[in-house]
Amino acid sequence: MADKQATLTVDGKSYDFPVLEGSVGPDVIDIRKLYGQSHMFTYDPGFTSTGSCESSLTYIDGEEGVLLHRGYPIGQLAEHSSFMETAYLLLNGELPNQGELDTFTRTISRHTMLHEQLATFYRGFRRDAHPMAIMCGVVGALSAFYHDSTDIADPEHRKISSHRLIAKMPTIAAMAYKYSVGQPFVYPDNTLSYTGNFLRMTFGVPAEEYEVIPAVEKAMDRIFILHADHEQNASTSTVRLAGSSGANPFACIAAGIACLWGPAHGGANEAALNMLQEIGTPDRIPHFIERAKDKNDPFRLMGFGHRVYKNYDPRATVMQKTVREVFDALKVTDPIFETALRLEELALHDDYFVEKKLFPNVDFYSGIILSAIGFPTTMFTALFALARTVGWVAQWNEMISDPGQKIGRPRQLYTGPTQRDYVPVAKR
Ligand code: ACO
């Protein structure tokens, strides 16, 4: 029996529900027995007040701008950790010692190759296909190639398929890019780091030796850390919902990729850079701010606002710093960065954005960095998918291991016609 109880009174009848406490963050009212007792559902489209699961992976305090993975602040992980170490942490719950990290990194690198027949899949796509269209298709198709790891009841199978997904995503994403520019696929080089290997597979060509620039490798790795997991966001919830039916992990991650593609979610980094390019110079910013505030104009400031953060997204802080590091390393500048800084400054002093607590999110600056590194905008969301695969598989594993897990099956408030008799077409 929980210490705290919540009481719901409807038409003079009261129903008691336990209030569950997490280790930190808001308590939740456990309404699982509501329907059985009262014949009523709760109504929460968009899940703004609904906890869908118990999780020990990631904690966000949106009011304070806090993001913790297994308790560690994202700023510390971005500064001191690596993507492989963060992946280990998310999957296993603790930071690895050196031996554990080496073994994990070696295991992932041993799974980086794709079944050779998968290369023929790419040739079925148009050359101008969006990389996310290719990612959805190829990742879903992995289930047809790796039958030996799809028994989700077997923890060893789950582990192998999780490792395969994390390891193969860079290869899949790089091949999507290579296909779009008409260059030959570059096979993985397991002597390089996870991120260095990805950069080489993307930008290297067989005719020349590719040299990984350490500062770019570090920045890219940090971007991967910043995108690794983010609690029960739309794509993660999609992965969990797909997985709740017992679907295989490759199919579940393909579902997550599909959800991530949308401009309100992972597609926002692409949309943010397109927007900054459309704005162009700082003198045009006020016009776009006015448009964003106009209720009759569908235009929104992309890279601004967040369902959970009502404060500065802690990932955006790291991103802004990383822009400068990449510019210094590559000895480039981009006037778009000045436009972005000025836009942020003006928006943060504008009553509309202040009152609605709209701050830059992770996507606001990431496009500028990715563009400086050489990625076309269409690849941005694919990179997000690559990194988020770690969170998706960690959350999926957590859900499958939970003995209380049930198929996800929301209910509804039905507003359609009540029962009526069929009318033959001649009488309508
Ligand atoms: N520009 C202008 N106005 C905005 C913006 C924005 N970027 N974001 C929210 N608002 C306004 C809305 O019009 C709304 O105003 P209203 O209360 O007068 O109707 C209010 O702020 C609340 O917005 P909602 O859309 O209801 O908030 P919600 O939590 O559902 O949406 C979302 C969050 C989708 C991220 C939204 O802020 C948005 O569309 N931002 C731009 C897209 C973006 O950057 N997405 C990336 C999110 S981070 C990620 O996925 C990694």
Residues whose N, C-alpha, C, O or C-beta is under 5 A from the ligand:
A	BS01	ACO	P263 A264 H265 G266 A268 A292 R300 L301 M302 G303 F304 G305 H306 R307 K356 N361
